[in-house]
Amino acid sequence: MTARRPFARQAMTALAALALAAAASAASAAESILFVGNSFTYGANSAVWKWHANTVTDLNNGGVGGVPALFKAFALEAGLDYDVSLETVGGQGLDYHLANKKPVLDKAWDHVVMHGYSTLDANNPGKPELLVSTAAQAAAMFQAHNPRVDIHLTATWARPDQTYPAGKPWTGKPITAMNTDVRTAYDLAAAGSPYIRDVIPVGDAFMRATTTGVADPNPYDGIAAGQVDLWTWDNYHASAYGYYLEALMVFGRLTGKDPLSLGGRETAAAELGISPAQATALQQVAHDELAAYHGKGTG
């Protein structure tokens, strides 16, 4: 028996080491974040669409990088690490994801960022009811798997193509009117669920960029010198500048880091053809909008 004791002690030591290693691994595991949305998340019609797709997990296997990949890049530059996944389908709201994508969504996540269709309801533009009900359903689904899940809605931007041409839902109104309608609907959705932390005001950041002279508010009459176009060629989806601003807002709200800390020489901006001055200006817009934000869950 005595001869076997050293082996027993070695075995116990090895088991203890394995347990400590497992505990350390669990402690250092990256938190998971899921993005749920449509083309406004995957970066349609811009260089952001497939950008650094290998750094995130596209649950639909579409090879998408998009805003999630930008967020991942910002986080890494800030010394943070997240396990980033996305589930996006163009032209769809949360009702579609609930009806068709539950097998990949219905599990435990640490953080969720989600949004609905750009006009709130494709069949009833400007009406908030569908967004409010489906956001509550999705939040309850995520909370059932992780009671501490951190859920954010992103209030999307106003669309010039729904404002400036004739015969559109917001024709004859300033572009700020669509932004107000969208933001109000997202605030209602957040208030309608105890599990939704807050609304990330991406659309408000777009409007701030136009009122401060960083971006041109009306791409239909040309882009003023020294300003950027937040929308791409269809005046519907965002440009690389717009998606960059969206990702800055998500980064700042989720991590608590100041977007200005990324600096004008930020890597993603350089790769996307955004100049240092433009990157700094967009970071300033995100900084100011986040500093001004007083919404649900901000304390």
Secondary structure by P-SEA (a helix, b strand, c coil): cccaaaaaaaaaaaaaaaaaaaaaaaaaccbbbbbbbcccccccccccccccccccccccccccccaaaaaaaaaaaaccccbbbbbbbccccaaaaaacccccccccccbbbcccccccccccccccaaaaaaaaaaaaaaaaacccbbbbbbbbbbbcccccccccccccccaaaaaaaaaaaaaaaaaacccccccccaaaaaaaaaaacccccccccccccccccccccccccccaaaaaaaaaaaaaaaccccccccccccaaaaaacccaaaaaaaaaaaaaaaaaccccccc
